[in-house]
Amino acid sequence: MSLREIARFADVYEAELAGAFLASHGIDVTVTERFQTTVDPLMQRALGIRLMAPASTVEEARALLARVRAGEFATEDGDDLEEMDGGTRAAGTVMALAAFAAGGFWGNSLPRRFRPVAWQGMLLVFAALVAAMIAIVLAAELILNPP
């Protein structure tokens, strides 16, 4: 039994969902490159995640996936997730920018011993501490010696 490619996905989770959908319709599928891309997620974009099936079921599987993309299996209810409000989106953006400034986005493909030291994060924390100390000294000066 030779396997042929049904579809290629950029995300392992989307490939797994498509594979589960096809399996529920009686088509035996295999998700390839699953383990390499979970070890190094950057490889998902390079390799892609392939969905493989026996040659005899490829056309039926592709037809089912085309029907899914066309929305044939969608329900009237839509998604059960609520729309994100502006405050939550703004808070997430501020946290992401703070993590970036503190050196939190290094990626996960390098071992810790090869990662550069997050000097920008240390510098940001040091600058914040100096600014806080200056503010405290100025406030104490104004309170103890009013103009």
Buried (B, 14 or more C-beta within 10 A) or exposed (E): EEBBEBBEBEBBEEBBEBBEBBEEEEBBBEBBBBEBBEEEBEBBEEBBBBBBBBEEBBEBBBEBBEEBEEEEEEEEEEEEEEEEEEEEEEEEEEEEEEEEBBBEEEEEEEEEEEEEEBEEBEEBEEEEEEEEEEEEEEEEEEEEEEE
